[in-house]
Amino acid sequence: MEWLTSKVIVGKDPSKTSFIENVWIKEYEGEDVIVVDSGLTSSRFSTFKCSGESITIDDQSFYDSLGEEELIYKYE
């Protein structure tokens, strides 16, 4: 997923608003989705289809269920 790689490379600077702290891939309603946590606030998630298309998921329990097993990137 080139779009995701580019987003992570740009988001490696914690001083920028494009900063990315965590990225997960998890199934939602039968489709894999990418969840990007900007790390600026505890509820600042962006969700995408694997194609890179932005989508909205209003189900807070979905975000609450994100765990280490779905984590594909973590800023260190």
C-alpha angles and dihedrals in degrees: 000000000000093000091058094046089052092048092051093047091052091043098056094097111087091200092064127081088231090064116138120203102174140006125196134183114209138158117254121179091343097311131096112242132186118230118199121195113201091196093222093110134002093253101042103116129152119197129204141178113243087259089064096254111143115239135181122235113183095183107110091189088064090059092042089056095057110120145169093275091065096040112115100167134026125177112238 
